[in-house]
Amino acid sequence: MADIAQRFPQNPILAPRNLPPSRDGLEIACLLNPGVFTFEGKIWLLIRVAERPKQTAGIISFPILTQAGIEILAVEENDPHVNATDPRVINYKGADYLTTLSHLRLVCSDDGIHFYEPEGYPLLQGEGKDETFGIEDCRVALIGQTYYLTYTAVSAHGVGVGLRTTTDWKNFGHHGMIIPPHNKDCAIFEEPINGKFYALHRPSSVALGGNYIWLAESPDGIHWGKHQCIIKTRASLWDSVRVGAGAAPIKTTAGWLEIYHGANEKHQYGLGAFLMDLNDPSKVLARTEDPIMFPQEEYELHGFFGEVVFTNGHLVKGDELTIYYGAADEFVCGAKFSIAEILGELIYF
């Protein structure tokens, strides 16, 4: 498999030990999949921070959000009603719960490598009945002077796409769930096309159909429709089981370039790319056959959930694409690519 990523020699650039938990009694289990943007001359990451109660022997404890705040549920490890075979999900008495509760936290940097938490900026938590299991994996798109934050909203109702907007990162407009369950991996294009907003998203199917990438359009960036399936999984390849969009597509002279993730039947996650027509993004022109990045470093192979590289945030500077990514569902890392080299890996249909 091809891997053309130039990983930061400082990787991982952030690990759970580098940030404090949001409150006493919790510990950070994972840092995952940051959204990326520039603001006031700095590079910012909007990191998914996954927390859990400090674990004690023989007890499985996990958090949920309620109107009164974070509530901790605890059950005995040998309880016959518990299925804890997946480190990410607990099934208790037929109901699924996440083992961690995720919120989004801002860090910034002058050099793109060394990050710190600035004062005066809030952490973003789940709010309301559709976000009681937390909010995750935020993509950030700047359109005009407004930042659009599309994130995964998780609750007992399912997994859907939430939207918040901001211009200053201190005050936020809340627009609720813009795409209902089961859906995630929503990335908005950073400029309208022929007067319309466009976004990629990923409905999920466990029966008929599959975990494919879809395209939607909108008159205002909030109300979405005219959904079309544009990218499917490919049998026997690295993206045979699921695919999902990364960050906002990159505008090039060849078309809209999208970096996406794919996973196979072994739950190994890599990154690939595809190209859409500049004037009609429903027309997919080309796609990489091999991944442009696949887990190979120790910090990508081993962690909370190993053999994972996953991105939903990047920066573009000329031909240089800097991708910030989650490694092994535990660490935040960085890698650089040449956009021209990625375009050269594409196979046209």
C-alpha positions in Angstrom: 0.0 0.0 0.0 1.2 3.5 -0.8 1.7 5.9 2.1 2.9 9.4 1.1 2.4 11.1 4.4 5.3 13.1 5.9 4.5 12.6 9.6 5.6 15.2 12.2 8.8 13.9 13.9 7.2 15.3 17.1 4.2 13.0 16.9 2.1 12.5 18.9 1.8 16.3 19.4 -0.9 15.8 22.1 -1.8 12.9 24.4 -4.4 12.5 27.1 -1.8 13.5 29.8 -1.3 16.9 28.2 -4.7 18.3 29.1 -6.6 18.4 32.4 -10.0 16.7 32.7 -13.0 18.9 32.7 -14.0 18.2 36.3 -12.9 16.3 39.4 -13.6 12.5 39.3 -13.0 12.2 35.6 -10.0 11.2 33.6 -9.2 11.8 29.9 -9.1 8.5 28.1 -8.5 9.8 24.5 -7.9 12.8 22.4 -9.3 12.4 19.0 -9.9 13.8 15.5 -9.6 17.6 15.8 -11.3 20.2 13.6 -8.7 22.7 12.4 -8.9 26.4 11.5 -7.0 29.7 11.7 -8.1 32.6 13.9 -6.4 35.8 15.0 -3.1 34.7 13.5 -2.9 31.3 15.2 -3.6 27.7 14.3 -6.4 26.2 16.3 -7.5 22.7 17.0 -11.0 21.8 18.2 -10.2 18.5 19.8 -12.6 15.8 20.8 -11.8 15.0 24.4 -13.2 11.7 25.6 -13.5 11.4 29.4 -14.6 8.7 31.8 -14.8 8.1 35.5 -11.6 6.8 37.1 -12.0 3.1 37.0 -11.9 0.7 40.0 -11.3 -3.0 39.9 -14.4 -5.1 39.3 -16.6 -2.1 38.4 -17.5 -0.7 35.0 -18.4 3.0 35.3 -19.4 5.4 32.5 -20.8 8.9 32.2 -23.9 10.4 30.6 -25.2 14.0 30.5 -28.4 14.9 32.2 -30.1 18.2 32.8 -28.4 18.3 36.2 -25.0 17.7 34.7 -22.8 14.6 34.3 -24.2 11.5 35.9 -22.0 8.4 36.5 -23.5 4.9 36.1 -21.7 2.0 37.6 -22.3 -1.7 37.3 -20.4 -4.8 38.3 -18.0 -6.2 35.7 -19.5 -9.7 36.0 -23.1 -8.6 35.8 -24.8 -11.0 33.3 -26.6 -8.0 31.8 -23.3 -6.3 30.7 -21.5 -6.7 27.4 -18.2 -4.8 27.4 -16.4 -6.5 24.6 -16.1 -3.3 22.6 -13.9 -0.7 24.4 -16.0 2.1 23.0 -19.5 0.8 23.8 -21.2 -0.8 26.9 -24.4 -2.7 26.4 -26.3 -2.9 29.6 -29.8 -4.5 29.8 -30.2 -4.2 26.1 -29.3 -0.5 25.9 -26.1 0.9 24.5 -23.9 3.5 26.3 -20.6 5.0 25.4 -17.7 4.1 27.7 -16.6 7.8 27.5 -18.3 11.1 27.2 -16.9 13.5 24.6 -16.7 17.3 24.5 -14.9 19.7 22.2 -12.0 21.7 23.5 -10.0 24.5 21.9 -6.2 24.7 21.8 -4.0 27.0 19.7 -0.5 27.3 18.5 2.0 29.7 16.9 3.9 27.1 15.0 1.3 24.3 14.4 3.2 21.8 16.6 3.2 23.1 20.2 -0.4 23.7 21.4 -1.9 25.2 24.6 -5.3 26.0 26.0 -6.0 29.8 25.8 -7.8 31.6 28.5 -11.3 32.9 28.0 -12.6 30.3 25.5 -15.3 27.8 26.5 -15.2 24.1 26.0 -18.2 22.9 24.0 -20.4 20.2 25.6 -23.5 18.4 24.6 -26.7 20.2 25.2 -30.3 18.9 25.1 -31.8 15.5 24.7 -30.0 14.7 21.4 -26.5 15.2 22.8 -26.7 13.3 26.2 -23.9 10.9 25.2 -21.7 13.8 24.1 -20.5 15.6 20.9 -17.7 14.3 18.7 -15.5 14.8 15.7 -16.2 18.4 14.7 -15.4 19.7 11.2 -14.9 23.4 10.9 -15.7 25.4 7.7 -15.1 29.1 7.3 -17.7 30.7 4.9 -17.4 34.5 4.8 -16.8 35.6 8.4 -18.7 32.7 9.9 -17.3 29.4 11.2 -19.7 26.4 10.7 -19.2 23.6 13.2 -20.7 20.3 12.1 -20.3 17.6 14.7 -21.6 14.2 15.7 -24.4 14.4 18.2 -24.8 11.2 20.2 -27.7 10.1 22.5 -30.0 7.2 23.1 -31.9 8.5 20.1 -29.0 7.7 17.8 -26.1 9.4 16.1 -26.8 12.5 14.0 -25.2 15.7 12.7 -25.4 18.9 14.9 -24.5 22.4 13.8 -23.3 25.4 15.7 -21.9 28.7 14.2 -19.6 31.4 15.6 -17.6 34.4 14.5 -15.5 34.9 17.7 -15.3 31.4 19.3 -16.9 32.7 22.5 -20.5 33.1 21.4 -22.3 30.4 19.4 -25.5 30.0 17.5 -27.2 26.6 18.0 -29.0 25.1 15.1 -29.9 21.7 16.4 -29.6 18.5 14.6 -29.4 19.3 10.9 -29.3 15.7 9.7 -31.0 13.1 11.8 -29.7 9.6 12.8 -28.0 7.6 11.7 -25.6 10.0 10.2 -22.1 11.5 10.8 -18.9 12.7 9.0 -20.5 16.0 7.7 -18.1 18.4 6.0 -19.4 21.6 4.5 -17.7 23.1 1.4 -16.1 26.4 2.2 -17.7 28.4 -0.6 -21.1 28.2 -2.4 -21.3 26.7 -5.8 -23.7 28.3 -8.2 -25.4 30.0 -5.2 -25.9 26.8 -3.2 -24.1 25.4 -0.1 -22.9 21.9 -0.4 -21.9 19.3 2.2 -20.7 15.7 2.4 -22.2 13.3 4.9 -22.4 9.7 5.8 -25.7 7.8 6.5 -25.1 4.4 8.1 -26.7 1.2 7.2 -26.4 -2.2 8.8 -28.6 -4.0 6.3 -29.6 -2.9 2.8 -27.1 -0.4 1.4 -23.9 0.5 3.2 -21.7 3.1 4.9 -21.3 5.5 1.9 -20.5 9.1 1.3 -23.4 11.3 0.2 -23.7 14.9 -1.1 -26.4 17.4 0.1 -27.2 20.9 -0.9 -28.7 23.8 0.9 -29.9 27.4 0.3 -28.6 28.7 3.6 -26.1 26.2 5.2 -28.7 25.1 7.7 -31.5 23.3 5.9 -30.3 20.4 3.8 -31.8 18.3 1.0 -31.4 16.8 -2.5 -29.1 14.0 -1.1 -27.1 11.9 -3.5 -24.8 9.0 -2.9 -21.5 9.6 -4.5 -18.8 7.3 -3.0 -19.3 3.7 -2.0 -17.1 1.1 -0.3 -15.0 -1.2 -2.5 -14.9 -5.0 -1.9 -11.5 -6.5 -1.0 -9.8 -3.0 -0.8 -8.7 -1.0 2.3 -12.1 0.8 2.3 -14.3 -2.2 2.0 -16.5 -1.7 5.0 -17.1 2.0 5.5 -16.1 5.4 4.1 -16.6 8.9 5.4 -15.6 12.5 4.6 -12.7 14.2 6.3 -12.6 18.0 6.4 -14.0 20.6 3.9 -13.1 19.8 0.3 -10.0 21.6 -1.1 -10.5 23.7 -4.2 -7.9 22.9 -6.9 -7.7 23.7 -10.6 -8.5 20.0 -11.3 -11.6 19.9 -9.0 -12.7 19.7 -5.4 -10.3 17.4 -3.7 -11.6 15.5 -0.7 -9.5 13.5 1.8 -11.6 10.7 3.3 -11.3 7.8 5.7 -12.0 4.2 4.9 -12.0 1.1 7.0 -11.9 -2.6 6.2 -13.3 -5.7 7.8 -10.4 -5.7 10.3 -11.4 -2.2 11.5 -8.2 -0.7 10.2 -8.7 2.9 9.2 -6.7 4.7 6.5 -7.0 7.8 4.4 -7.7 8.2 0.7 -8.8 10.9 -1.7 -11.3 11.6 -4.4 -12.0 14.5 -6.8 -15.3 16.2 -7.7 -16.2 18.5 -10.5 -15.8 22.2 -9.7 -19.2 23.2 -10.9 -21.1 20.0 -10.1 -19.7 18.1 -7.1 -22.1 15.3 -7.6 -19.8 14.3 -10.5 -16.9 12.3 -9.0 -14.0 12.4 -11.5 -11.3 10.3 -9.9 -10.3 8.4 -6.8 -7.2 6.9 -5.2 -7.1 3.1 -5.3 -4.5 2.7 -2.5 -4.6 4.8 0.7 -2.4 7.8 0.9 -1.9 7.1 4.6 -2.3 3.9 6.6 -1.5 3.0 10.2 2.2 2.1 10.6 3.7 4.0 13.5 3.6 2.7 17.0 1.2 5.5 18.1 -1.1 4.6 15.2 -1.1 0.9 15.8 -1.5 0.8 19.5 -3.8 2.9 21.7 -7.4 3.0 22.9 -8.5 1.5 19.6 -5.5 0.6 17.5 -4.7 0.6 13.8 -6.4 3.9 13.1 -5.6 7.1 11.3 -8.6 9.4 11.1 -8.9 13.1 10.1 -11.5 15.8 10.0 -9.2 18.8 9.9 -6.5 20.3 7.8 -4.7 23.5 6.6 -3.8 24.4 3.1 -0.9 26.6 2.2 -0.1 26.6 -1.5 0.8 23.0 -2.5 1.3 22.0 1.2 -1.5 20.2 2.9 -1.1 19.8 6.7 -3.4 17.2 8.1 -4.1 16.9 11.8 -5.4 13.4 12.7 -6.4 11.1 15.4 -4.1 8.1 15.9 -5.3 4.9 17.5 -8.3 6.8 18.9 -6.0 8.2 21.6 -3.5 10.7 20.3 -3.5 13.9 18.1 -0.8 13.9 15.4 0.2 15.8 12.3 1.4 15.0 8.8 2.2 17.0 5.6 1.3 16.1 2.1 1.9 17.6 -1.4 -1.5 18.3 -3.0 0.1 17.8 -6.4 1.3 14.4 -5.3 -2.2 13.4 -4.0 -3.6 14.5 -7.4 -1.0 12.4 -9.1 -2.3 9.3 -7.1 -5.8 9.7 -8.5 -7.2 7.3 -11.0 -9.7 8.9 -13.3 -12.9 7.0 -14.3 
